[in-house]
Amino acid sequence: MNRKPANSAPPSPRRVMTIGYEGANVIDIAGPVQLFASARGADGRPAYEVELVSAEPGAVATTSGLALQADRSIGQVTDADLDGLDTLLVSGGDGSRGAMHDKRLTDFIARAAAQARRTASICTGAILLAAAGLLKGKRATTHWAYAEIFAARFPDITVDADAIYVRDGDIWSSAGVTAGMDLALALIEQDLGRDTALTLARHHVMYLMRPGGQSQFSAELAAQSAEDARIAKVCRHIADHPQAELSVPALAALAAMSERSFARHFTQETGFTPAQFVERARVDAACRALAGGHAAFDAIALDSGFGTGERMRRTFLRHLGVTPQRYRERFRTAERPLSGSLSPSPGDMHVQ
């Protein structure tokens, strides 16, 4: 009979520290924390030990009105406590713009990040990483609505306003709110493997990991948010008919505007030129087709308005950093049986 050595001990859970402050977004904190807390290693034991630390003692008042109880405040965390820290998470929220001026908080983030194996921000938590000096000369992302302000405030950071999450060395950053859960899944996949991430995604009714370059852009959302009814009509037409003739003359005629006036108004309303918007809408359409079916790539390329599979492939690489085949594989793996098992309680989730 094979016996484990007498001195053999199960691996210790990886320590995750999440930082909250007044005005943090509750999902920025709770979403990633839930995923880390639910993950189990091959031995069925918790893979992570999660702690919420607050800027001030007491409860963390979030933007939703709910208060979260922190384990301790930053003033109670010693250097010895930070020794062996695996992951530091910095949440976002409306309060981040005020918290960035709290030198005590930003100094603590810098100190904790120096000890942590990796550091990550959720949404506008990137502002705090930047204020702590952790993003200088790096690529990062944040919520699309704050990307322009973020880039202007910190010109030494390369802001990727289009990404769901970005990794630059041992620093990670994510887009808005629920993108923090995509980021958490990416970190868990890095640690525990793909099957564990897939099991967690399925249990939490999430998409399988979205590729890191997947766009925050959505043609449907742009159509809903456009204030000019003519531009909104064109956005809806593009989203609904990506394979149609979508040149500026054709779209300007649909809007009953001159080409010059249309191009100017369209860019003001959406933040994209008509050509950029059309290309992104076609990527959107192709992604839906790839994730939801088994049609041939050339057929999807035709239906999505790319014309050829090669043109679709080049566009995917430019926008998403993955090929259409790789994108489909990301989603299709969710259909195959996993080695992981699920119990009624997320806390009992593990991979054998």
Secondary structure, DSSP 8 states (H G I E B T S, - for coil): -----TT------EEEEEEE-TTB-HHHHHHHHHHHHH-B-TTSSBSEEEEEEESSSSEEEBTTS-EEE-SEEGGG--HHHHTT--EEEE--STTHHHHTT-HHHHHHHHHHHHHSSEEEE-TTHHHHHHHTT-STT-EE---GGGHHHHHHH-TTSEE-TTBSEEEETTEEEE-STTHHHHHHHHHHHHHH-HHHHHHHHHHTT--S---TT-BS--HHHHHHH-SSHHHHHHHHHHHH-TTS---HHHHHHHHTS-HHHHHHHHHHHHSS-HHHHHHHHHHHHHHHHHHH----HHHHHHHTT--SHHHHHHHHHHHTSS-HHHHHHHHHGGGS--SEE--SSGGG-EE-
